[in-house]
Amino acid sequence: MLSAFSRPVQDSTPARFEGVPTAICSPSSNPLLLGEHEIGIEHRGALYRLKTARQGS
């Protein structure tokens, strides 16, 4: 089963999804992480985790 975010590997064009803005705010993670490997971000009562990836370390 494919999710809304699945696309073929060979497709090098950016995915476009209805209702998703084409330009989004994308700040650097460095000021958020402050040297940590993982932080929690609270949004509307839910806690989300932001983690560094192996490629980003």
C-alpha positions in Angstrom: 0.0 0.0 0.0 1.3 3.4 -0.9 1.0 6.4 1.4 0.4 10.0 0.1 4.1 10.6 0.5 5.3 7.6 -1.6 6.7 8.1 -5.0 8.9 6.0 -7.4 12.6 6.1 -6.6 13.5 7.0 -10.1 11.3 10.1 -10.1 13.7 13.0 -9.5 11.0 15.7 -9.7 9.7 17.2 -6.4 6.5 15.6 -5.2 3.4 17.9 -5.2 0.5 17.2 -3.0 -2.9 19.0 -3.0 -3.3 21.3 -0.1 0.5 21.4 0.7 2.1 24.8 0.2 4.9 24.8 -2.4 7.0 27.2 -0.3 7.3 26.4 3.3 9.4 27.9 6.1 12.5 25.7 6.5 14.8 27.0 9.2 18.2 25.4 9.9 18.1 22.7 12.7 21.4 23.9 14.2 19.9 26.7 16.4 17.1 24.3 17.4 19.2 21.3 18.4 22.0 23.3 20.2 24.4 20.4 19.9 21.8 17.8 21.0 21.0 14.7 18.9 17.3 14.9 19.7 14.8 17.5 20.9 11.1 17.5 21.7 8.8 20.1 20.0 5.4 20.7 21.5 2.7 21.7 19.0 -1.0 22.0 19.9 -0.6 19.7 22.8 1.3 17.0 21.0 5.0 16.3 21.4 7.1 15.7 18.3 10.7 14.6 18.2 13.3 16.2 15.9 16.4 13.9 15.6 19.6 14.2 13.6 20.0 11.6 10.9 23.2 9.7 10.2 23.8 11.9 7.1 23.4 15.0 9.3 25.8 14.1 12.0 
